[in-house]
Amino acid sequence: MAPRSCKAATDLMPTTKMLWDQRLRWYRGAFESLRAHGFQRGIRSDVGWLTFSLWAAASRWLFLFTLLYLVLAIGHVSFSPWLLSLFAFESLIRVVQVKDLGWRYMLLAGLMVEELYYACFLEAVLWRSAYLAFFAHGDRLW
């Protein structure tokens, strides 16, 4: 238990490797704690969050692989106008958020390239952490 006045903080990780190591410690620690305590009443929401996160990560990768398969097998992919309008709206939100940084940032934000990369990176760390927490032997980090 921590006192109410206790505040937690973390530093910005300057390299991808340092971010990987930090998130691996966090996620793996969460999985190992849940494994150690079981499916108890007070931590069911944490179990739900981690389960949903793993499902969301798997669904993103499945979607990307399905798109790749369709492009390779059929030669093209088509999307409904409704889904494209949702993507356009989401892109517009990102563009507005970075408008003060200039057109290059706005272009990158609109394409959501960095966001997709960052999400896939964190999902890879999440899956690696789950594997290490439940299936790996010893104290390996990699």
Contacts in CASP RR format, 6 or more apart in sequence:
PFRMAT RR
TARGET T0000
AUTHOR 0000-0000-0000
METHOD contacts of the structure
MODEL  1
MAPRSCKAATDLMPTTKMLWDQRLRWYRGAFESLRAHGFQRGIRSDVGWL
TFSLWAAASRWLFLFTLLYLVLAIGHVSFSPWLLSLFAFESLIRVVQVKD
LGWRYMLLAGLMVEELYYACFLEAVLWRSAYLAFFAHGDRLW
10 22 0 8 1.000
13 19 0 8 1.000
13 22 0 8 1.000
16 121 0 8 1.000
19 121 0 8 1.000
20 121 0 8 1.000
20 125 0 8 1.000
21 141 0 8 1.000
23 122 0 8 1.000
23 125 0 8 1.000
23 126 0 8 1.000
23 129 0 8 1.000
24 125 0 8 1.000
24 128 0 8 1.000
24 129 0 8 1.000
24 132 0 8 1.000
24 141 0 8 1.000
27 125 0 8 1.000
27 126 0 8 1.000
27 129 0 8 1.000
27 130 0 8 1.000
28 129 0 8 1.000
28 132 0 8 1.000
28 133 0 8 1.000
29 129 0 8 1.000
29 133 0 8 1.000
30 46 0 8 1.000
30 50 0 8 1.000
30 129 0 8 1.000
31 50 0 8 1.000
31 129 0 8 1.000
31 130 0 8 1.000
31 133 0 8 1.000
31 134 0 8 1.000
32 133 0 8 1.000
34 43 0 8 1.000
34 46 0 8 1.000
34 47 0 8 1.000
34 50 0 8 1.000
35 133 0 8 1.000
35 134 0 8 1.000
37 43 0 8 1.000
39 47 0 8 1.000
50 130 0 8 1.000
53 123 0 8 1.000
53 126 0 8 1.000
54 126 0 8 1.000
54 127 0 8 1.000
54 130 0 8 1.000
56 123 0 8 1.000
57 123 0 8 1.000
57 126 0 8 1.000
57 127 0 8 1.000
60 119 0 8 1.000
60 120 0 8 1.000
60 123 0 8 1.000
61 120 0 8 1.000
61 123 0 8 1.000
67 77 0 8 1.000
70 76 0 8 1.000
70 77 0 8 1.000
71 77 0 8 1.000
79 87 0 8 1.000
90 112 0 8 1.000
91 109 0 8 1.000
91 110 0 8 1.000
91 111 0 8 1.000
91 112 0 8 1.000
92 110 0 8 1.000
94 109 0 8 1.000
94 110 0 8 1.000
94 112 0 8 1.000
94 115 0 8 1.000
95 106 0 8 1.000
95 109 0 8 1.000
95 110 0 8 1.000
97 109 0 8 1.000
98 105 0 8 1.000
98 106 0 8 1.000
98 109 0 8 1.000
99 106 0 8 1.000
108 114 0 8 1.000
109 115 0 8 1.000
132 140 0 8 1.000
132 141 0 8 1.000
END
